[in-house]
Amino acid sequence: MPLRYLFVDMNAYFASVEQQDFPHLRGKPVGVVPVVAETSSCIAASYEAKAMGVRTGTPVWEARKLCPGIALVLARPERYCQVHTKIVKAVGRCVPVTKVMSVDEMACQLMGDERKPENATRIALAIKREIKATVGDTLRCSIGVGPNIMLAKVAGDMKKPDGLTFLYPEDLPQNLHALKLDDFPGIGSQMLKRFQRYGITKTEQLTELSMRSLAVVCGSKVHAARWHGLLKGEDIPDAPTRRRTVSHSHILAPELRTDLGARGVMVRLIHKAAARLRTIEHWTDAFSVSVSYLDGPGWSATVRMPSCQDTLNLLLIFSKLWDEKEVRGRTPLKVAMCLAGLTPSRCATPSLFEQDRQLTVLSHVMDQVNRKFGKNAIHFGTLFGAEDTAPVRVSFNNIPKFNPAFT
């Protein structure tokens, strides 16, 4: 069983980009935040900040306490995507990139003699040099090499920052035994609870399970077969996925923490989500919205509706839900919305009513205008005054396309 994949994982990516672009931040603790507010949380931290206990998800007030003098930097999603593109090209000059996993991760399939350890090492070191020379010397990466993508990723996580680790097929599964169960991608809190219910608390126990026992624990023969093979080093292709939702959320800036401000940001999120829905060529028949408050329980509402794809219908539904909201006088912190029940356009049944059909055509025309003339060149009046709220965010597992129609 050969070494089939090389996995590149950028270290403290968002914070490293900020340190690259702003030299005065280098060598100093940096926290990247979506909103400059004490109630916000860090979405990334430099290694200098991590050494003081600051992590992704650490509240700003706690980060200041753990790391006095930490530099809090407002996130720049478009810049992170620009640098991501440069990194992919840099890696591609050393070895073809097989799959971009996220904004800071990518997998490269090794072929022929590239699978020899000495050649894989040479390629890995060339990647590190190329990124440093052509993208930035503060941008370090950890590289893992293994028999499949999952194990190559696990290997990369074993030594950070700037590591290079091999997981050889002949050393499996014993070299995995020191890892925690949630060190494996795909094992989250719910899966951990399932394992614990069956008395599985260590990786060694997991690797010793038979296929039949693993199926009982996973609750699925398909998932069990996949995990059983991956842990043994087999190269198993990804199962096809189906898009189920389009959602957006936003932590409100302090000046927008009013009922009116929250409503404006929600309208902006709906414009973005509706345009995105049309871009991916889907229709929705379920719509939900929610608000989290600083000083009381949250509010949420969900409604089913005839399949639609246009912005105006979604805005009208939202307006009705918002007007019926009984929560008043509290301080909103976060708003969120979700379009569910998605159906690909080729399978959707459009409305029989001419007015609805015209609204769909109108929304597509608006998208075309915004793509040509820029963000918010044309929009519905309910967005007036909130055009620049809720900018695009970059999560580590999602790389947004900065399409003027919905950014």
N, C-alpha and C positions, 0 to 999 in steps of 0.2 A: 504494500500500500504506500504510494508515494506522497511527497510533500506537494500538494496541488495548488495551494493558495498563499499569497502574501497579503497581509491586511495592514493598511496604513490608518493610524488613528492620531489626529492632531491633538497636541496637549494644550489644555486650558485655552481652547481656540479663540473664543471671543475676546478674552482678556489679552491674549498674545497679539491679536490684531491691533488692539488699542495701544499696547506697548510698542509695537512696530511703528505705528503711525505717529505716536507721540513719545519721543525719546525721554522726556522728563518722567515718564511713568515706569521706565525700565528699572528693574531691581526693587520696585516698590510694590506693596500690596494694593491690588486693584480689584474692585468689584464692579461688575457690569449689571446695570439695573434697567428695567423697562420704563420706570417712572422715578424721578428724583423725589422721593417722599419716604418718611420714616416707616410708613406702613407697607411699603413695597418690599420686595425680596430680591436677592441677587440671583441672576440667571446664569452667572459665570463668575469665577474667581481665579486670579492668578495664583501661581504656586506659592508666592510670598504670602498671599492672603490665606491660602489653604493651610500653610504651616501654622497659622494662628487660629485655625479652627473654622474658618469661613468656608462654606460649601454652597453649591447650587441649592437654592431654596432658603438660605439663611435670611431672616428678616433684616432690613437695613439697620434698625435700632440695635439688633443683636450683633451685627457685623461691626458696628462702631464700638460696641462694648468689648468684643473679642479682640479687635484689631484697631486700637486708637490710631488715627492718622490714615486709615484706609482711604484711597482715592475712589470715589464712586462716580462711574462714568455712564452716561446715558447710552443705551444700546443703539447701534447704527446697522440695522439689518441689511440694507442695500450694500453697504461696504463689506460685510461678512460674506455676502454672496459673490461679490466681485473677486475677493481674495480666494474664495473657494474655487472659482473657475481657474484662477492662475495655478492653484495647487494641483488640480486635476491635470492640467496641461503639463506641469512639471513632472508629475509622477508618470504621465503617459510618454514622456521622452525617455524614460528608463525602462518601462515595461507597460504593455497595454493595460488600461483600466477596464476591468470586466464589469464591475458594478459599483455605482456610487450609492453608498448605504445611507449617508446623511451628509449634512453640511461639513462635517469634520471627519468622515470615515469613507474609505473606499477599499474594494477588494480587487486583487489582480490575480488572474489565473496563470500559474507557471506551466510552461510547456517544455517537453524534451529535457535537454541538459540544464535548463533553468531550475529544475527540481532537485538538482544535486545541492547539498548544503553549502558547499563553497561558492557555487554560482548564485544561489539565493542570497547568501550573505553579501556578495558583491553588488547585487541589484539593490538590496536594502540600503547599503551604505551610499550607493549612487543616488538613490531617492533623497536621502537626508541632505546630501551635498547640493543637489539640484534645487530643492526647496529653499535652502539657506541662501544660495547664490542668486536665485531668480525671483523669489517671493519675499523673503525677509529673514534676517539672521535671528530674530526672536521667535520665529515659528518652528518649534520642534515637534517631532512626531515619534510615537512609539510604533514599532512594527512587529507583527507576529507572523510566523510561518507555520502552517499546519496542513493536515490532510483534507480539511474542508473549511468553508468560510467561518463557521461558528467557532471551531477550535483555533483557527488563525486569529480571530478576534480575541478569544480568551487568552491566547498567548501574548498578544499585544498589551492586554490589560495587566499582565503579570509584572511588568517593569515599566514604571513611569516616573519622571518624564524621560524622553529620548532613549527608550530601551529598544532592544532587539532580542526576541525570544523565539525559540523553536519548540514546537510540540511534535516530537517524532512519533510516527505510528507505532513503532515497536515499544514505546514507553507508555502506551495507553493500556488501561485507564489509570495506572498507579500515579502518574504525574498530575492527575487531576484531583487526587484525594485531598490535597491540602486546601483546595478551594471551598468557599462557602457555596451553598446551593444557589443563592441569588447572584453569584458571580457569573452565571451562565445567562446569556441573552435569551429572553423569552420566559424566564422564571421570575414572575412578579409576586406581589403580596398574596394574590388569590391562590396561585399554584403552591406557594410556600405553605399556606394553610392546609391545602389538600395533602401535601407531603407529611406535615406534622400530624394530621389525623391518622395517618397510617404508620406513624412512628419513624418516619424518615427525616432525620435531622442532619445527616452528613452526606457528602458527595459519594463517599465509598459505598454507602448503603444503596444509593441510587444506581451506581454502576454495576452492582451485583444483582439487581433485579432481573428476573426473566422477562421475556416479552409479555407473557400472560399476566404476571404480577404488575408490570408497569402499566398495562392496559387498564387494570382495575384502579390503580392510583390516579392515572390521568383521566379516567372516565371516557377514553376513546382509543380504539385500536389503531386508528390512523395516527394520532399524536404519539402513541406509544411506539409504533414502528419507526416513526421519524426520529424520536429521541434515542431509541435503542441503537439505531444506525449511526447517528451523529456522534454519540459518545464513543463509539468504536472506531470512528475515523472515516466512515463511509461518506462519499460525496453525494448528498441527496438534494435534488433540485427543489427550489421553493415551490410551495403549493400556490396555485393561482388565487389571487385575492379579489374580493369584490368590495367596491366602495359603498359604504353604508350611510355616511353622514358628511355634511359640510358644516363646519362650526367655527365660530370665532368668539373670543373672549377678550376683555380688556380691563386692566386695573386703571381706575380713573385718576387722572392728575388731581392734585388738591383743589385747583380752581374749578374743577368740573364735578366736585362731589356735592351736587345738588340734584334735586329731582329733574330739573330742566336740563342740566348738564348730562346726567345719565341717559335721559331720553335722546339727546342729540347724538351721543356716542353710539347708542343702540341703533339708531337710524343709519349711521355710518357703517356699522357692522353688517346690517341687512343689505345695504347697497353692495358691499364687498362680496358677501356670501352669494347673493343672487347673480352677480356678474361671474363669479367663480363657477357657480352651478352651470351656467350657460357655456362657459369655456370648456368644461369637462363633459359637456353634452349629456346632462342628466336632468331629470325632473324630480320634484319633491311633493309628498302628500302629507307631511307632518312638520310642524313648526313649533319650537319651544323657545322661551326666553326666561331669563332669571336675573336677579339682582342680589348681591351680597351686601350687607350693611355693617358699618362699624359698630352701631349701637343697637342691635336687635337682630332677630331672626330674618332670614332672607325671604324673597318672594320669587315664585316661579309660576309659569303657566304653559300649558301645551294644548295644541288644537290640531285636529285632523281636518283635511281640506281636499277638494278635488286637485288632481295633479296640476302643478303650475311651474312656471319657469321665469315668470316676469317679476320685476322689482315692485311695481305698483301694487299688485295684489298682496304681496307679502307686507308692504308698508301699511296697507289698509287693515290687514289682520292684526298687525302689531299695534296699530293705533287703538283698535277696539280693546285689545287685551290690556294695554297700558291705561286706558281710561277707566277700566273696570278694576284696576289695582287699588286695593284698600289701604296699602301701606303709604303713609304720608308723614312728612316731618322728620324722617330719619336721614342719616348721612350715608349715602351709597358709596361703596368701595370698589365694587367690580360688577361689570355687566357681561352677560354671555347670551348667545343665541345658537340654535342648532337647527339645521334642515335635515330631516330624516326621511325614511321610506323612499330612498332614491331609486329611480328607474332609468336605465339608459334611454336616450332619446329614440333609438331604433325600436324600443319595446313600449314606449309610452303612448298613451291614448290622449291626444290633445283635447281640449274643451270643444264641445260642439257649438258653443256660442261665439258668434263673430267678434264680439267686443273683446273676449279673452284672447282670441287669436290675434287681434290687432295689437293688444298690449304686449304679447310675446314678440311680435315683429318690431314693435317700438323699442323694446328693451335691447334687442339685438342691434338695432340701428344706433342706440345710445352707446353700446359697447364699441362699435366701429368708429364713432366720432371721438370717443375718449382715447382709443388706441392711436388715432391719427393726430389729434390735437393736444393730448395730454390729460393727466388725471383731473377728473371733475370738470372737464370742459363743458359737459352737459350733465345735469342731474335733476332730480325732483326737488321741489321747493322745500320739502321738509328737512333737507340736508343743509340748507342755508345757515351759515355760521358754524357748522361743524365739519366743514370739508376736510380740515387737516387733523382732525382727531383720529385716534386709533390707527396709527401707522402700522404698516406690515411688520409682524414679528417673525423671527427665524427660530424655530425649534430645532433641536439637534437632529431630529428624524424627518424634517421637512425642509425642503429648499424651495421657497416661493419663487415663481417667475414674476418679475416686476413688470407686470402687464398694466399699462396705463388705464385700462378699463376698470380695474378694481384695486389698485394699490393705494 
